[in-house]
Amino acid sequence: MKKIILAALCSLIASCGGVIKDVSFETGDYLGTGYDDKPQKKVSLSKSEKKTETKTEAKTEKKSFLESLASAVVTNSEDEEMSDIYERTTKMSYEELDLALRTELENHNFKIVHVLNITKGVEEQGNKDFWKHMHIYLVCKLSKCSVIMKNNPQLASQFPFKVYTYEKDGKMVVGTFKPSTAIKYMGNLDADAIKALKELDLELKKIIDNVVSQ
C-alpha cells in the first residue's frame, strides 16, 4: 500500500514539472494504518513565508556582522564604557563653562559651526518654565567627517556633532551623544569610518572631562 501511494506521489510531482511552490501536508494516520490516533494537524509553508524567513535571517546576519566589525576596531577600552549619552556636571557658571568648552573644542581642532540658545528661543515663545542655559553647540571635524561619509553619504544627517549644556539643580551639565551611534545607520560597512567615529567618541569624551575638571 505504501509503495502504491509513494509511486502516485512521484507521478504527481513529475506531472508538475518537478516544481512545487507551496508545500502542505497533514500529520496523523494519513496511511490508514491505525498506529496514530492523534487528531490531524495541518502544517503548511508557503513560498512567501520562506522569503520572509530568508530576509529576516539576512538582516540578523548583517546586524551581527556589523556589531562584530565595530567591536574589532575599538580604539580604547574606555570607549566600551562610554554610554550613548555622556554627561558631566560642574559647579561652573554658564559663562565659565562656555569659555572652557569653546577653548577645548578649538584645541582639539573642532570647528564650532553654530551655537543655538534653546532657552532663549523657548522663553520668547512665552514658556518661562524651561531649562536654564540650554545651548546646543554644533561642532565638526572635517578631516574625520570626510572619512566617515566617503562610503555612507547618508550619515551626513548625523553631522555636525552636538554638544549641549543645561542647568540642573543649580549646577551646569555638559554632554553629547556618542558619535559612533551612527554606525547602526551604515549602509556600506566601512572599517575606516567606524574607527574614525570611535576616535571621535574618545575625543569628545576627553573634551568634556577636561572642561569639568577645570
Contacts in CASP RR format, 6 or more apart in sequence:
PFRMAT RR
TARGET T0000
AUTHOR 0000-0000-0000
METHOD contacts of the structure
MODEL  1
MKKIILAALCSLIASCGGVIKDVSFETGDYLGTGYDDKPQKKVSLSKSEK
KTETKTEAKTEKKSFLESLASAVVTNSEDEEMSDIYERTTKMSYEELDLA
LRTELENHNFKIVHVLNITKGVEEQGNKDFWKHMHIYLVCKLSKCSVIMK
NNPQLASQFPFKVYTYEKDGKMVVGTFKPSTAIKYMGNLDADAIKALKEL
DLELKKIIDNVVSQ
1 31 0 8 1.000
2 31 0 8 1.000
5 31 0 8 1.000
13 20 0 8 1.000
21 46 0 8 1.000
21 47 0 8 1.000
22 44 0 8 1.000
22 45 0 8 1.000
22 46 0 8 1.000
22 47 0 8 1.000
23 44 0 8 1.000
23 45 0 8 1.000
24 42 0 8 1.000
24 43 0 8 1.000
24 44 0 8 1.000
24 45 0 8 1.000
25 42 0 8 1.000
25 43 0 8 1.000
25 44 0 8 1.000
26 40 0 8 1.000
26 41 0 8 1.000
26 42 0 8 1.000
26 43 0 8 1.000
27 36 0 8 1.000
27 38 0 8 1.000
27 40 0 8 1.000
27 41 0 8 1.000
27 43 0 8 1.000
28 36 0 8 1.000
28 38 0 8 1.000
28 39 0 8 1.000
28 40 0 8 1.000
28 41 0 8 1.000
29 35 0 8 1.000
29 36 0 8 1.000
29 37 0 8 1.000
29 40 0 8 1.000
30 40 0 8 1.000
65 189 0 8 1.000
66 183 0 8 1.000
66 184 0 8 1.000
66 186 0 8 1.000
66 189 0 8 1.000
69 189 0 8 1.000
69 191 0 8 1.000
69 194 0 8 1.000
70 180 0 8 1.000
70 183 0 8 1.000
70 194 0 8 1.000
70 198 0 8 1.000
72 191 0 8 1.000
73 191 0 8 1.000
73 194 0 8 1.000
73 195 0 8 1.000
73 198 0 8 1.000
74 80 0 8 1.000
74 198 0 8 1.000
75 195 0 8 1.000
75 198 0 8 1.000
75 199 0 8 1.000
75 202 0 8 1.000
76 198 0 8 1.000
76 202 0 8 1.000
78 202 0 8 1.000
78 205 0 8 1.000
79 180 0 8 1.000
79 198 0 8 1.000
79 201 0 8 1.000
79 202 0 8 1.000
82 178 0 8 1.000
82 201 0 8 1.000
82 202 0 8 1.000
82 205 0 8 1.000
83 178 0 8 1.000
84 177 0 8 1.000
84 178 0 8 1.000
84 181 0 8 1.000
85 175 0 8 1.000
85 176 0 8 1.000
85 177 0 8 1.000
85 178 0 8 1.000
86 175 0 8 1.000
86 176 0 8 1.000
86 177 0 8 1.000
86 178 0 8 1.000
86 204 0 8 1.000
86 205 0 8 1.000
86 208 0 8 1.000
87 173 0 8 1.000
87 174 0 8 1.000
87 175 0 8 1.000
88 173 0 8 1.000
88 174 0 8 1.000
88 175 0 8 1.000
88 208 0 8 1.000
88 209 0 8 1.000
88 211 0 8 1.000
88 212 0 8 1.000
89 168 0 8 1.000
89 171 0 8 1.000
89 172 0 8 1.000
89 173 0 8 1.000
89 212 0 8 1.000
90 97 0 8 1.000
90 171 0 8 1.000
90 172 0 8 1.000
90 173 0 8 1.000
90 174 0 8 1.000
90 211 0 8 1.000
90 212 0 8 1.000
91 171 0 8 1.000
91 172 0 8 1.000
92 100 0 8 1.000
92 172 0 8 1.000
92 212 0 8 1.000
92 214 0 8 1.000
93 172 0 8 1.000
94 133 0 8 1.000
94 135 0 8 1.000
94 165 0 8 1.000
94 167 0 8 1.000
94 172 0 8 1.000
97 165 0 8 1.000
97 172 0 8 1.000
97 174 0 8 1.000
97 211 0 8 1.000
98 135 0 8 1.000
98 165 0 8 1.000
100 210 0 8 1.000
100 211 0 8 1.000
100 214 0 8 1.000
101 137 0 8 1.000
101 163 0 8 1.000
101 165 0 8 1.000
101 174 0 8 1.000
101 207 0 8 1.000
101 211 0 8 1.000
102 112 0 8 1.000
104 207 0 8 1.000
104 210 0 8 1.000
104 211 0 8 1.000
105 112 0 8 1.000
105 137 0 8 1.000
105 139 0 8 1.000
105 163 0 8 1.000
105 207 0 8 1.000
106 112 0 8 1.000
108 141 0 8 1.000
108 203 0 8 1.000
108 206 0 8 1.000
108 207 0 8 1.000
109 141 0 8 1.000
109 143 0 8 1.000
110 139 0 8 1.000
110 140 0 8 1.000
110 141 0 8 1.000
110 161 0 8 1.000
110 203 0 8 1.000
110 207 0 8 1.000
111 139 0 8 1.000
111 140 0 8 1.000
111 141 0 8 1.000
111 142 0 8 1.000
112 137 0 8 1.000
112 138 0 8 1.000
112 139 0 8 1.000
113 138 0 8 1.000
113 139 0 8 1.000
113 140 0 8 1.000
113 160 0 8 1.000
114 138 0 8 1.000
115 135 0 8 1.000
115 136 0 8 1.000
115 137 0 8 1.000
115 138 0 8 1.000
116 135 0 8 1.000
116 136 0 8 1.000
116 138 0 8 1.000
117 134 0 8 1.000
117 135 0 8 1.000
118 131 0 8 1.000
118 134 0 8 1.000
118 135 0 8 1.000
118 136 0 8 1.000
119 130 0 8 1.000
119 131 0 8 1.000
119 132 0 8 1.000
119 133 0 8 1.000
119 134 0 8 1.000
119 135 0 8 1.000
119 166 0 8 1.000
122 130 0 8 1.000
122 134 0 8 1.000
123 130 0 8 1.000
131 166 0 8 1.000
131 167 0 8 1.000
131 168 0 8 1.000
132 166 0 8 1.000
132 167 0 8 1.000
133 165 0 8 1.000
133 166 0 8 1.000
133 167 0 8 1.000
133 172 0 8 1.000
134 164 0 8 1.000
134 165 0 8 1.000
134 166 0 8 1.000
134 167 0 8 1.000
135 164 0 8 1.000
135 165 0 8 1.000
135 166 0 8 1.000
136 162 0 8 1.000
136 163 0 8 1.000
136 164 0 8 1.000
137 162 0 8 1.000
137 163 0 8 1.000
137 164 0 8 1.000
137 165 0 8 1.000
138 160 0 8 1.000
138 161 0 8 1.000
138 162 0 8 1.000
139 160 0 8 1.000
139 161 0 8 1.000
139 162 0 8 1.000
139 163 0 8 1.000
140 159 0 8 1.000
140 160 0 8 1.000
140 161 0 8 1.000
141 200 0 8 1.000
141 203 0 8 1.000
144 196 0 8 1.000
144 197 0 8 1.000
144 199 0 8 1.000
144 200 0 8 1.000
145 159 0 8 1.000
147 192 0 8 1.000
147 193 0 8 1.000
147 196 0 8 1.000
148 155 0 8 1.000
148 159 0 8 1.000
148 182 0 8 1.000
148 190 0 8 1.000
148 193 0 8 1.000
148 196 0 8 1.000
148 197 0 8 1.000
149 155 0 8 1.000
149 156 0 8 1.000
149 159 0 8 1.000
149 193 0 8 1.000
150 190 0 8 1.000
150 192 0 8 1.000
150 193 0 8 1.000
151 188 0 8 1.000
151 190 0 8 1.000
151 193 0 8 1.000
152 185 0 8 1.000
152 186 0 8 1.000
152 187 0 8 1.000
152 188 0 8 1.000
152 190 0 8 1.000
152 193 0 8 1.000
154 185 0 8 1.000
154 187 0 8 1.000
155 182 0 8 1.000
155 185 0 8 1.000
155 186 0 8 1.000
155 193 0 8 1.000
158 179 0 8 1.000
158 182 0 8 1.000
158 185 0 8 1.000
161 176 0 8 1.000
161 177 0 8 1.000
161 179 0 8 1.000
161 200 0 8 1.000
161 204 0 8 1.000
162 176 0 8 1.000
162 177 0 8 1.000
163 174 0 8 1.000
163 175 0 8 1.000
163 176 0 8 1.000
163 204 0 8 1.000
163 207 0 8 1.000
163 208 0 8 1.000
164 174 0 8 1.000
164 175 0 8 1.000
164 176 0 8 1.000
165 172 0 8 1.000
165 173 0 8 1.000
165 174 0 8 1.000
165 175 0 8 1.000
166 172 0 8 1.000
166 173 0 8 1.000
167 173 0 8 1.000
174 208 0 8 1.000
174 211 0 8 1.000
174 212 0 8 1.000
175 208 0 8 1.000
176 204 0 8 1.000
176 208 0 8 1.000
178 201 0 8 1.000
178 204 0 8 1.000
179 197 0 8 1.000
179 200 0 8 1.000
179 201 0 8 1.000
179 204 0 8 1.000
180 194 0 8 1.000
180 197 0 8 1.000
180 198 0 8 1.000
180 200 0 8 1.000
180 201 0 8 1.000
182 197 0 8 1.000
183 194 0 8 1.000
183 197 0 8 1.000
186 193 0 8 1.000
186 194 0 8 1.000
END
